[in-house]
Amino acid sequence: MDSRDYHIKALTNIWTGDLNGNPDRTITTGLLGSVRWWCEVLVRGLGGCACDPTRDGNRCPDTEGKHCVVCELFGCTGWVRKFRFEILDADGKVKQAQITQNETFIFRFTPLRPIRNEEWALIDLTLRLIAEYGAIGGKTVYKPSDEQSRQDNPHHKDYGLIQIIKRPEISPVPKQILCGYVTDSRWRKPDHDGFAWASLTNFWCVKGRYLARQDSQKSTFNRVIGRPEPKRRPQSKDSQSQSKDSWLAGRRASRRQLAESKKVFSFKDPPRTFGFVEEANNLQNFLQSLQQNLQSDWQDFRDEEFKHGSKILASILDRD
Ligand SMILES: [Zn+2]
């Protein structure tokens, strides 16, 4: 079975990091985990269900051996991934060193079992979602992180923006067919408790703009996630600001001692800001709060620059 190659250019360095957080290497499983995470986001946005394999009690398979549509492709206990995933350098050699800015590299997907057109379409749309609106990286940066302090470290900020230079041939699959496929009754439908936000429906992106954690006096980033400026909080903070902060910025989950994901991400070069709202019907309110909070920083910021959910889905589905 033929492999399919995506030729990709790194617009920033790409962080994967090994178990010790060492950034000097490209860890294939780290990037594959990131691809999978965005595929889950896409599938939920298409109306399907996807387990969170990092959560005990949520991951597939269930007691009857059923798995979700994402595990069908990416694998889970008792069900092998349908493809081999390799990262190659421009010469076709296995990429071992860290991928750095302006480098080109290849994501190679080689089927190990038959892969349906719908599944290729999911892979393709996921990579376009990442390249055009998101970012890719080891989970310590872009996924729910165990290390809150690391997330807040500016050093880890501008990683993972990519551009697809050349895609393999993928048969386009109409949206209705894709939605039908991901919602098919054969798939397990795990609940999305606690991470329903991780859906394309709740996703937004503004290209060409960034939020800065400038200094202790001024941080547009903190303004957007509702943290008071300067970064050091005053003793008495109003509760509204506190609750907004805890969700968007991520907080220590009391039960499992794991930090929830940070929900707003911003990149300076090239500029891009994206995030997730807690509930999709809050998108308009969130846009308004962005406009209010960033009046002086995002000059002439227009509604159309705020892309979200269905618009983004339409734009990645439309392009060939
Ligand atoms: Zn699953």
Boltz pocket constraint, residues with backbone or C-beta under 6 A from the ligand:
constraints:
  - pocket:
      binder: B
      contacts: [[A, 50], [A, 51], [A, 52], [A, 58], [A, 59], [A, 60], [A, 67], [A, 68], [A, 69], [A, 70], [A, 71], [A, 72], [A, 76]]
      max_distance: 6.0
